Amino acid sequence: MFWPLQENIIGNDDLELLVTFIRETKRFTQFTKVREFEAAYSEWMGCKHSVFVNSGSSANLLMIYAAAERYGWKPGDEVIVPALTWPTTVTPVMQAGFTPVFVDANLHDFAFDYDQLAAKITPRTRAIFLVHILGFPANVARIKQIIGDRDIVLLEDTCETQGGTIDGVKVGNFGLGSSFSFYWGHHMTTVEGGMICTNDEEFYKLNILKRSHGLARELPEKYQAAIRQQHADIDFQFLFLTDGFNFRNTEFNAVLGLSQLPKLNGFIEMRNRSYRRFLDFCRRYPDDLITLERPGMSSFVLPFVLKDGTKKQPFQALIRESGIESRPLISGNLLQQPFLKKYYVPGQFDVADMLHRNAFYIGNNQFVNDERLDVLEQLMTGFFGN
Ligand SMILES: Cc1ncc(COP(=O)(O)O)c(C=O)c1O
């Protein structure tokens, strides 16, 4: 048996659509398929606007720049980020000239230590960059309560929890904007790709502009006439309203997105089914394993959190020998990574440190079937006992 961390979830049906599209079309750069995919995604998300970009990392970088312009953040303003996440939740904050303020994780939903989050808010806090980690919706109500009536923006990195819900509302709908990744291994894929979702019209327009050089012509037509009039002295085709990037994606990727999206709910159901069986196994060993279950989850991977860190290496080695790939829990405590060491304060990140030492995960997707799970169950019985 080989149970890899990531597997190709692009099917022959997706490929057929792509091949037909390539044969019949002459325009492959961002065009009508991208717009179609964005509209379909907004409908699936239950949000007003979606902006397709070339990765989840680009989505995060774009959101930070757009939020900063929307609200006039100043260099050195603070953005609260988790110690446990993928680096590109944090790096956009630094790249854009803001100060990341790190908050420890928790063992109920892996997101912030909410008390520490409350304590780390200062007069310079402009945003909280919440990450719904590994398929577990975070405690948004608690975060909103902590924010209260302060002018602090909530951004959601939803790259690992696409389709997760809180009281029936999809995560990614609770703040100014949210990001998604369609890199392979995620709930659905466009090979490379990402999305920004928002209900805020001004934020949407800024993301559209900044995705493509700051060009006015990128905006939907209904906004164009007034802008044309306002800047009559400049050729509208080459009118730049703000600074920007090139984070566009292609029509190929949008065709794949349009093909994958109708299958997404089914993919999530299959992932959650495997997660529930995995949870059943783990719960047999309460002295050895910490387990997480949240309502509305959208399982990303199968995480092992060992109470005794000395058992991690032998258990990981055992399952590796049986063909099951594994890796650290995201990237462990990010503050242990060389480029972020200067932010590390001993004693402030105990949960992230514990997860760094004691946790790892294996893959989950629609190919994780009972046969694989049976093997895992046997290995766990052999290792942790009956
Ligand atoms: C929480 C989180 N944010 C951002 C990203 C970046 O997404 P991408 O790989 O599409 O750049 C990832 C990637 O897996 C992620 O897990």
The ligand as a Gaussian input file, in Angstrom:
#p B3LYP/6-31G(d) Opt

LIG

0 1
 C       -3.136000      28.198000       5.686000
 C       -2.547000      28.361000       4.322000
 N       -2.443000      29.589000       3.794000
 C       -1.931000      29.789000       2.567000
 C       -1.488000      28.732000       1.801000
 C       -0.875000      29.017000       0.451000
 O       -1.562000      28.480000      -0.624000
 P       -0.777000      28.225000      -2.012000
 O        0.011000      26.982000      -1.844000
 O       -1.873000      28.081000      -3.015000
 O        0.075000      29.406000      -2.263000
 C       -1.559000      27.431000       2.300000
 C       -1.078000      26.303000       1.486000
 O       -1.364000      25.171000       1.680000
 C       -2.096000      27.246000       3.598000
 O       -2.165000      26.021000       4.142000

